[in-house]
Amino acid sequence: AQSVTQLGSHVSVSEGALVLLRCNYSSSVPPYLFWYVQYPNQGLQLLLKYTSAATLVKGINGFEAEFKKSETSFHLTKPSAHMSDAAEYFCAVSDGTQGGSEKLVFGKGTKLTVNP
Amino acid sequence: KAGVTQTPRYLIKTRGQQVTLSCSPISGHRSVSWYQQTPGQGLQFLFEYFSETQRNKGNFPGRFSGRQFSNSRSEMNVSTLELGDSALYLCASSTGTTLQETQYFGPGTRLLVL
């Protein structure tokens, strides 16, 4: 079964600083990986996804993530944090059968705080 | 295109009662998945329906059940509520054809069990 580990349940950065949120996965097959963001009292919004087309994936709001198979990692970055980036971020791996069932396995989440 | 909608948004129940939550997927999407989100356990997969059939089920007791209608709308039911069932219940829809398809989430139903 697939699994995801997010290192750091809380990350705090200053406005304008680099954002780095870490995600490592465990998968016996080439994975499909996702980053979602959740603002308070809202559902999840997709930031970006890796589907093997390119190792560097660009998403919305200036976020990007790099798939590194040798490190089994899919870290999320943003060059310059904005106050509006404060939210909880979830890394997820698709765990199902191709053409069959769909299931996302999520990490525990990382709460990002942006300080003025 | 309208997004995923969930009703009701908030619900308060007492132990032993049952509850039904509803999810309307994005038009054209045939797959609906349900997730439970709690501070302690995080996001956990409940089940997934595709064309009115349950294709996958998570590790939850039989008190948790669901169904999907011919228009792809889905309901989940929790019987004999326990305090630990207090959570945000999220549904997500997708085309359901490949694992790389994006799942689009609704705003969730927040259930409080007293």
Interface residues (C-beta under 8 A of the other chain):
Chain A: Y32 F34 Y36 Q42 G43 L44 Q45 L46 K49 T51 F90 A92 S94 G96 T97 Q98 G99 G100 S101 E102 K103 L104 V105 F106 G107 K108 G109
Chain B: V4 S31 S33 Y35 G42 L43 Q44 F45 E48 F50 R55 N56 G58 L90 A92 S94 G96 T97 T98 L99 Q100 E101 T102 Q103 Y104 F105 G106 P107 G108
